[in-house]
Amino acid sequence: MLNKQENKGELFVEWKTRVTELLEIDYPIIQGGLAYLAYSELAAAVSEAGGLGQITAMSLESPEALRSEIRKVRELTKKPFGVNFAIGQHGRRYDQLLDVALEENVPVLSVTGGNPAPFFEYIKGAQVKKLVLVAAKRQAIKAESLGADAVMVVGHEGGGHLGRDDIGTMVLVPQVVDAVNIPVIASGGIGDGRGWMAAHALGAEGIEMGTRFIATKECVHASKEYKQALLETDETGTVVIKRSLGAPARALSGSWTEKILRMETENADYDKLKDYISGVANRRFIHDGNEQSGFGWAGQVAGMIEDIPTVEELIGRMVKQAEEIRKKWS
Ligand SMILES: Cc1cc2nc3c(=O)[nH]c(=O)nc-3n(C[C@H](O)[C@H](O)[C@H](O)COP(=O)(O)O)c2cc1C
């Protein structure tokens, strides 16, 4: 996992795993897709700091908007980055967005949220690294059989959409590590160097973070109210909504999510719920800061967030912390 180099008596440690080699990055830290939040500024900042930043394709209103975001990332960094596709959102088409990502020769694609087989079929033969975000062992095995280069595994602690089986990251990651040969990237509940090293102890070769990256300076589209809520929330401050629709997802708890949960308890169907759980309601809080009429996705790791650093500060701090742990262990 680590490559030690003696240099003038000082010990320099270079992170090296199959994930850093595959993605050609310095640290195996991946910024997860973040609907309506992960545009060029955040993606470029994460990549420039040595991780892998990603643009979230499905939040963009048109294929040309994606092309423009990809080009902006390339103006901001020469380092590799990814484009994320959360497919299966009420049958929304993604082929034109995918065409743009392929035309622009993006180095990495990630996919989640639906059956990835047609996605893999569509990109067959393209020179691109393929990551699949899964929430269950059987999905990881399927991703490997389809030709994924690595699999990201998100546990129940995570923010946004989750698996239906409520398996925590600590339990899911080692089982996936044992079940596949491709590198495993742990996700869900990771927010600092301790979580990173714990993931490595479980056999993961990298981490993905979502919630932690929202609380950074470069996540410029997140409202100050959303960031403030992430600072104030403790470990109990998130809830899982949409379970009754078979699509559980973790959000910050508030009056809007309480309303949704009440409606779900009263067996409201999709038609009744759709305006409450829509992207529009999501943006009313995450972009406009209106907690009374919207909501924001977040993972339990929100309880650990205590500041809004730059991405570079965050990643630098995590590397230092991971280093200190490694030294303690040895
Ligand atoms: C606000 C928010 C939006 C998300 N949107 C997406 C998305 O569009 N595509 C995706 O693959 N994952 C999405 N996710 C999941 C994250 O990429 C990541 O897997 C998850 O946040 C990891 O858990 P953590 O929040 O504990 O770090 C989202 C998560 C959050 C918090």
The ligand as an SDF file (V2000), in Angstrom:
LIG
                    3D

 31 33  0  0  0  0  0  0  0  0999 V2000
  -25.5870   15.7200   -1.8250 C   0  0  0  0  0  0  0  0  0  0  0  0
  -25.2500   14.3770   -2.3840 C   0  0  0  0  0  0  0  0  0  0  0  0
  -25.5270   14.1220   -3.7220 C   0  0  0  0  0  0  0  0  0  0  0  0
  -25.1390   12.9010   -4.2910 C   0  0  0  0  0  0  0  0  0  0  0  0
  -25.3340   12.7020   -5.6280 N   0  0  0  0  0  0  0  0  0  0  0  0
  -24.7790   11.6290   -6.2280 C   0  0  0  0  0  0  0  0  0  0  0  0
  -24.8070   11.4810   -7.6420 C   0  0  0  0  0  0  0  0  0  0  0  0
  -25.3450   12.2980   -8.3720 O   0  0  0  0  0  0  0  0  0  0  0  0
  -24.1660   10.4080   -8.1920 N   0  0  0  0  0  0  0  0  0  0  0  0
  -23.5230    9.4770   -7.4050 C   0  0  0  0  0  0  0  0  0  0  0  0
  -22.9280    8.5470   -7.9410 O   0  0  0  0  0  0  0  0  0  0  0  0
  -23.5480    9.5610   -6.0640 N   0  0  0  0  0  0  0  0  0  0  0  0
  -24.1230   10.6300   -5.4690 C   0  0  0  0  0  0  0  0  0  0  0  0
  -24.0590   10.7530   -4.0980 N   0  0  0  0  0  0  0  0  0  0  0  0
  -23.3220    9.7340   -3.3150 C   0  0  0  0  0  0  0  0  0  0  0  0
  -21.8580   10.1520   -3.1440 C   0  0  0  0  0  0  0  0  0  0  0  0
  -21.1840   10.1630   -4.3710 O   0  0  0  0  0  0  0  0  0  0  0  0
  -21.1080    9.2050   -2.2080 C   0  0  0  0  0  0  0  0  0  0  0  0
  -21.2170    7.8770   -2.6730 O   0  0  0  0  0  0  0  0  0  0  0  0
  -21.6200    9.2900   -0.7820 C   0  0  0  0  0  0  0  0  0  0  0  0
  -21.8320   10.6300   -0.4310 O   0  0  0  0  0  0  0  0  0  0  0  0
  -20.6170    8.6550    0.1630 C   0  0  0  0  0  0  0  0  0  0  0  0
  -21.0110    8.7760    1.4880 O   0  0  0  0  0  0  0  0  0  0  0  0
  -20.5490   10.0170    2.4410 P   0  0  0  0  0  0  0  0  0  0  0  0
  -21.5340   11.0880    2.1530 O   0  0  0  0  0  0  0  0  0  0  0  0
  -20.6560    9.4570    3.7910 O   0  0  0  0  0  0  0  0  0  0  0  0
  -19.1480   10.4030    2.0430 O   0  0  0  0  0  0  0  0  0  0  0  0
  -24.4940   11.9220   -3.4980 C   0  0  0  0  0  0  0  0  0  0  0  0
  -24.2730   12.1790   -2.1370 C   0  0  0  0  0  0  0  0  0  0  0  0
  -24.6330   13.3850   -1.5710 C   0  0  0  0  0  0  0  0  0  0  0  0
  -24.3320   13.6410   -0.1180 C   0  0  0  0  0  0  0  0  0  0  0  0
  1  2  1  0
  2  3  1  0
  2 30  2  0
  3  4  2  0
  4  5  1  0
  4 28  1  0
  5  6  2  0
  6  7  1  0
  6 13  1  0
  7  8  2  0
  7  9  1  0
  9 10  1  0
 10 11  2  0
 10 12  1  0
 12 13  2  0
 13 14  1  0
 14 15  1  0
 14 28  1  0
 15 16  1  0
 16 17  1  0
 16 18  1  0
 18 19  1  0
 18 20  1  0
 20 21  1  0
 20 22  1  0
 22 23  1  0
 23 24  1  0
 24 25  2  0
 24 26  1  0
 24 27  1  0
 28 29  2  0
 29 30  1  0
 30 31  1  0
M  END
$$$$
